[in-house]
Amino acid sequence: MNGALDGPLDALNASTTRHQRRSPILIDGIFQSDSGMAMLKRTCVVPFPGGRVITGNVTFDTLLAMAYDIGDDFDLSEQKTDDQLQWFPRQLETNITTPMEMLKVYNVGPNAIYRDIDSKLRNAYNTIGSGLAVNQYLPNNKANFGKFLTGYDESINDGTTSGWTGTAYPTYGGLTRASYNGALTPYVVNLAGAAIEYDDVTDGIQESSWGDGDLESNVLLGTPKLYNSFKKRYQVQQQLNESTPVIGFKGFSIENTTFLKSRYCPGQDIATTTKKSNRVAVKFINATSKGALTTYPAVSGETLFILNMRKPNIHMHISTAPEYQFGFTGWKLTARNTKISGQILYAGQFTVDNPSFQGQIANAV
């Protein structure tokens, strides 16, 4: 490092750390770019203490229960009822690079440096938040997607029906879905361009629910176009009730679920190059794949996910290492010039530990 800049760089890092501590809204911005991310933060976040794999337990069968006569011998044989799901943790980063002069020469005066730091950090936190929001719908077990977190396209699939990317995933978490009595088999319907009807949604809710309360779906997560079309068609019949969830996003109620719209949910808008969401998604996908993926995956319609967004059904794992729970690495001097850079880091994974509590309706209009 250039010794003449050691002092200013140390002072800048101290200012940045102080500003982060005084501005918790910066990290909050990670989860406010998308209603699905906001729900994950409220109900599904768990710490990831470290290790090469993240594990989850799946119960796929019952123990033996039977009526008996007095004097009968009991069947004491061990029943295999549980197995372990495994996922590899993944990492995300957002980089900030700027000339040292912008922070130490041109932005001077009372609080000027804080305004510049605030602007750059807000952009960085919003960017990594948008990347996570885009990734929550993408697969991992697909060509050129190996660096991505395991999103709903893969986790909410029955192994035979093509989801929104046109792919079926017969394995999940290292296990073959067909071998687990439906425990790893969500409700999946591909409408192949047909209009989604009210009973398509209520059927999906019932098929994805195992009872009442915490055993039933609580979130419908769909595209804005699907949300608006559904509201227009059915609210006039007074079948829908307005709902304002505590996460800060408006929705409407269908049975005991809340229908939320997500700009990053797969549909025609995010797949259209002139849309803002497409710009955000493609930039993230292209950077993660090192240029192998240059467009958003082809989408034939709108997508709706039927979710039980509660622990232990869905988890968002976040590393307990401070630097990797959206920590800032600090400003570092680059070689041969006065540019400085720093990164926001995340390590963890999305996991759906109870796939049979979830559902996907793909390619609807």
N, C-alpha and C positions, 0 to 999 in steps of 0.2 A: 504494500500500500504506500502511496505517496505520503511521506511523513508530514508534509506541510498541511495536509488536509485531515490528519488524524483528529485534531481538536474540533474543527467544525463538524466533522462527521459524528463524533461522539456526542456533541451538543444536539445535533439534529436527531439522533436516535433517542436521546433523552426526551426531547420535545415530542417526538412521535409517540413514545411509550406513555408519556403523561397525557397526551391528547386522547389516546385510546382508552385509558382508564376513566377519563372524564366524559367519554362519549359512548356509552353502551349501545346507543342506537346504531352505531356502525355495524356491529355484529348482528344486531336484530335485523338489519337490512338483508342479510343472507336468506332469511326465511320469509321475507315479506314480498318477494318477487313472484310468488306463486302460491295459490291456495293449498295445493297439495303439500308443499314444503311447510307451510304454516301449520297444517294439521299434524305433520310428522313431528315438528318441534313440540307441539303441545302434548301429544299423546304417545309418541313412539320412540323418543330418544333414549338410548342406553349407553353407558360408558363402555369403551373397548379398551381393556387394560393392556393389550398387547398379545403377541403370538403370531404364528404363521397362518393360522386359520381361525375363522369365527365359526362357532358351532351352535346348533339348535337341536332341540329334541322334537321328534314327531311321534305321536301315539297313533298307531294304525289298526289296532285290534283291541278287543275287550279281553278281560280275564274270564276264566270259567265260572259260570254260575248255573246252578241246577237245583231242581227240587229233589228231595230224597226221602226214602223210607227210613224208619228207625232201624239202626244196625247196618245201613249201607256203608261201604267204604267210600271215602272221598277220593276224587281224582286229584292227586297232588303234583301232577306233571307241570313243569314250568312252561308258561305260555310266552312266546315272543310277541310282545305288544308294542315295543318302542325301537326306534333307530335314531341315528344321529345324522343330521344335515351338516354339511361343511361348505363354507365359502371362503375364498381368499380375500383378505382386505385389499382395498384399492386406495389410490392417492389422487388428489386434485391440487392444483396450484394456480394462482394468479400472480403474474409478475407486474411490477411497477418499475419502469426505468425513466429517469429524468436527468437533465444536466444539473450538476451541483449549483451552477450559477442561478438557476431558476428559483432555488430555495434560499440561497445565501446572498445574492446580489440584487436581483430584480424584485423579489417579494420581500421587501424590508419594511420596517416601521412596526408600530404596535399591532400585534396579532396577525400581521400579514402572513407570516410563515405558517400559522395555524390554519388560515383559510386555504392555503395551497395544500398543506398536508391533509386537511379534512376532505378537500375535493378529490385528491388522488386515492385516499383510503376508502371513501364512499364508493367510488367507481370500482375499486378492486373488490370490496366485499359484495357489492351488487353483482359484479361479474361472476365471482365464484358461486354465489347463490343461484344465479341464472343457469350456470353450468350444471349444478346439482339438480335444478328443476328440470332441465332438458334430459338429464341422464336418468331421472327416476322412471322414465317410460321406455328406455332403451335396453337392449339385451347385452349380455357379455359373451355368451356362448355362440358366437357368430363370427364369420370371417371379418377381420379388421376391427372387431369390437372388443378384443381381448383386454384392453386397458380400462374399459368402462366399468362402472359399478353395475351390479345385476339389477336391472329395472323390471318394471311390470310386464313388458312384452314377453320376457322369459319366465319370470316367477309366476305370473298368472296365465298359465297355459296348461291345457289338459294332455299334451303329448301327441295329439292326433289332429286337432283342429288348428288351422292357421290363424294366428293372431293378426294384429294390425300390420306387421311387417311381411306377412305372407309366409311366416315360418312357424313350425311346430317344434316344441322342445320336449322330447321323450324323457329326458333326465333333468333333475333339478337338485342342487346341493349335493351332487355326487350320487344320488339315488335314482333308480328307474321308477318313474311314476306308476307304471302299470302293476308293480309288485307290492303296492301298499294300500290296497283295499279302498282306494278313492281318497285317502288322506292327503295325497299330493296332487289331486286332480280338481282344479277349480272349475267353475261354471264358465264355459266359453262358447260364444255363438258368433259366427261370422255371417252377417246379413247380406254380404255380397252386393251392396248397393241398394238394398231395399230400405224403405222408410222405417224408422224405429217407432213402434207404437207403445202406448201406455202399458199394455200388458206385457210387452217384451221386458220392460224395466221391472215391473212388479214380479214377474216370473223369475227374473234374475236375482232380485232381492230374496225371494223365498228359497231359491236353490242355493244361495250363498249363505243362508242363515241356518243355524243349528238350534235355534230356540229364541227366547226373548232376552231383552236386556243386553248384556255384553256378548251374547251368543248370536246377535243379529247384526246385519250390516248397518253402518252409521253414516257412510259417505258415498255419494255418487260423484265421480270426478270425470268431467267431460270437456269437450271443446266449447269455446264460446258460441260457435255456430249451432252446435247441437243444443246447448243450453237455451239459446234464444228461440230456436225453432220449437223446442219442446214446451217452453213457457208460453209462447204465442198460441200454440194449438190447444193446450190443456188448461191453462189458467182461467180462460174464459168460461170453462165448464166447472170452475170452482173445485177442481180436483187438486189444486196445488196451493200451499200456504207459504207466505213469505217467511223467511227464516234469516236471522242475523247471528251466525255463530260467533263465539267468543274470540275467534282467531282474527277478526277484522275484515272478513270477506262476506259479502251477502250471498245468500243462496235461497232455495225454496225447498219445502219439505214434501217428500213422497213417502207415505207410511212413516216409519221412524228413521228415515235417512234424510240427509241434507244434500241436495244437488248443488255442487260447486263447479264453477268454470275455471279452466286453466289454459292460459295462452300457449303453454308448451305441451299440452295434451295433443297426441297425434291426430291430425285432421288436415283439411284442405288449406287452411290459413298458414300453418307452420311449414307446409310443403311448398308454398308459393313464394317465389324469389322476391317479390315486391313487398312482402310483409315484414314488419320489424322482428317478429318472433323468428322468422326464417333466418334473418341475418345473425341473430344471437345464436341460434341452434347450429347453423352451418359453421360458424366461426369456431365454436367449441368442438364440434365433431371433427372438423378438418384438422384442428391443432392436436387433438388427442390421438387421431389416427396417423399423425405425421404426414398428412397429405393424401393418404390412401382413399379417404372418403371426401368427396368434394361437394356433395349435395345431401339434402335430408333424405332419409329412406322414402321410397315411393309409398304413397298413401292413397287408397282407393275410396275412402269415405271418412266419416267422423268416428271417434272412439269414445266409449264410455266404460269406465272401470267401476265396479261395485265392490266396495272395500269395507272391511272391518278394521278400522284404523285405531286399534287398541293393542297395548301389550297384553299377552305375548304373541299376538297374531302377526303383527308387523313391527319391525325394529329399524330404527336408523342408528347405527353404531357410530360413535364419535370417539376418537382416540383420547385417552387421558393424558397423553404427552402434550404439554402446553403449546408447543410449536405447531402441533398437528390438530388442534381443536380450533382452527381458524386463527392461529397465532401469526404474528408478523415476524419475519426472520431478522428484521433490522436492515438498515441501509448499508450496502457494501459498495466499495469503489470498483469500477470495472477497469480493465487494462487499457493503458495508452491514452486515456482521456479523463475528463472530469465527470463522466456520467456515473450515476449511482443507481443501484437497483435493490429491490427487496421483494419478498414473496409472501403471500397469504397461503397457508398450507392446511390441508385437511387429509386425514386418513380414517378409514372406516369402511362401511358397506351398508347397502340397503338389503334387508332380508325379510322374506315372507315366510314365517315359521309355520303358519297354518294356511297353506294354499287353498284348502277346500272351503275356507271361510270367505273366499274372494271370487270375483267374476269379471269377465271382459266381454263386452259386446263390440265387435269390430266391424268396420266398413259399413256404417249406417248412414242414412241421410235423413 
